[in-house]
Amino acid sequence: MLFDGNNILEEESSDFNTDKKKYVKSKRDDKLRRGSHFTKWYNFYFERIRNRKLNILEIGIAGGGSLNMWRNFFPNSKIYGVDINRKKLEENKKSLRGIKVFIGDQSDETFMADICESIPEGLDIIIDDGSHMNNHQIFSFKYLFNRMNSGGIYVIEDVHTSYRSYYRKKSSKSTIEYLKKRIDDINVHGRLERYYAENILGQEELSYYEKTVESIHFYPDICFIFKR
Ligand SMILES: C[S@@+](CC[C@H](N)C(=O)[O-])C[C@H]1O[C@@H](n2cnc3c(N)ncnc32)[C@H](O)[C@@H]1O
């Protein structure tokens, strides 16, 4: 059984308020409401690499709960945050000490270029929990996945927004439709069957994503894209 209920990330995160967990404390009345339960999937992939020295970036800091959770779970890694709202940083400055936060829009190419430039070692894990607007999710993926280190993991949260018109208003394609194309890229040997059969497959015949997308794993409302 792959998922045995073991979730060290959730167990060790009682101090951190993020809706990635089973329950999240509501700001309004301090009551617990159901979270997204994403820690189950995160734990599955991240537990085995938690002691590595990684560069991890999350888009969307809100109250800082998830950035603090990552800092706690990955003791040897550098954690970076991105948010469009400077207030999120000001309000949580104390708890975010030691975490570098970039303030700007995840759909702004110049801003994204500045982030990549200031992390010359490259990023190993990227989590998009920002605006959830489909054009932003697609833009950030296109920009950052290409620049992420080999073997990296790119995560897009809240992909249910692909089915909500509000989040799609500026996208001709939903994020899920876009990712289905990346599934086609994984199965490139279908497109190039004849070449495979003749054993003459050359890298030059492959598109960027055909060369680099190793696998894509979908779970309810979250998607993990692995870079070769
Ligand atoms: C869902 S919250 C993040 C929650 C946090 N990751 C957690 O798990 O505790 C989304 C955040 O994305 C930020 N955001 C919204 N639009 C954005 C954009 N275009 N670029 C960057 N951040 C954005 C919001 O200010 C908000 O803080």
The ligand as a Tripos MOL2 file, in Angstrom:
@<TRIPOS>MOLECULE
LIG
   27    29     1     0     0
SMALL
NO_CHARGES

@<TRIPOS>ATOM
      1 C1         -4.0450   30.6920   -0.5150 C.3       1 LIG1
      2 S1         -3.0450   31.9920    0.0460 S.3       1 LIG1
      3 C2         -1.5140   31.2030    0.4060 C.3       1 LIG1
      4 C3         -1.6030   30.2510    1.5780 C.3       1 LIG1
      5 C4         -0.2820   29.7190    2.0840 C.3       1 LIG1
      6 N1          0.5270   29.1770    1.0250 N.3       1 LIG1
      7 C5         -0.5340   28.6390    3.1010 C.2       1 LIG1
      8 O1         -0.6090   27.4370    2.7240 O.co2     1 LIG1
      9 O2         -0.6580   28.9540    4.2910 O.co2     1 LIG1
     10 C6         -2.7200   32.8480   -1.4350 C.3       1 LIG1
     11 C7         -1.7280   33.9930   -1.3560 C.3       1 LIG1
     12 O3         -1.3630   34.3330   -2.6990 O.3       1 LIG1
     13 C8         -1.1660   35.7230   -2.7900 C.3       1 LIG1
     14 N2         -1.3730   36.1420   -4.1900 N.ar      1 LIG1
     15 C9         -2.5510   36.4130   -4.8200 C.ar      1 LIG1
     16 N3         -2.3480   36.7810   -6.0990 N.ar      1 LIG1
     17 C10        -0.9900   36.7070   -6.2970 C.ar      1 LIG1
     18 C11        -0.1520   36.9910   -7.4260 C.ar      1 LIG1
     19 N4         -0.6660   37.3700   -8.6010 N.pl3     1 LIG1
     20 N5          1.1830   36.8520   -7.2780 N.ar      1 LIG1
     21 C12         1.7110   36.4590   -6.0780 C.ar      1 LIG1
     22 N6          0.9580   36.1840   -4.9800 N.ar      1 LIG1
     23 C13        -0.3770   36.3130   -5.0800 C.ar      1 LIG1
     24 C14        -2.1930   36.3150   -1.8110 C.3       1 LIG1
     25 O4         -1.8060   37.6020   -1.3720 O.3       1 LIG1
     26 C15        -2.2220   35.2730   -0.6850 C.3       1 LIG1
     27 O5         -1.3590   35.6280    0.3700 O.3       1 LIG1
@<TRIPOS>BOND
     1     1     2 1
     2     2     3 1
     3     2    10 1
     4     3     4 1
     5     4     5 1
     6     5     6 1
     7     5     7 1
     8     7     8 2
     9     7     9 1
    10    10    11 1
    11    11    12 1
    12    11    26 1
    13    12    13 1
    14    13    14 1
    15    13    24 1
    16    14    15 ar
    17    14    23 ar
    18    15    16 ar
    19    16    17 ar
    20    17    18 ar
    21    17    23 ar
    22    18    19 1
    23    18    20 ar
    24    20    21 ar
    25    21    22 ar
    26    22    23 ar
    27    24    25 1
    28    24    26 1
    29    26    27 1
@<TRIPOS>SUBSTRUCTURE
     1 LIG1         1 GROUP 0 **** ****
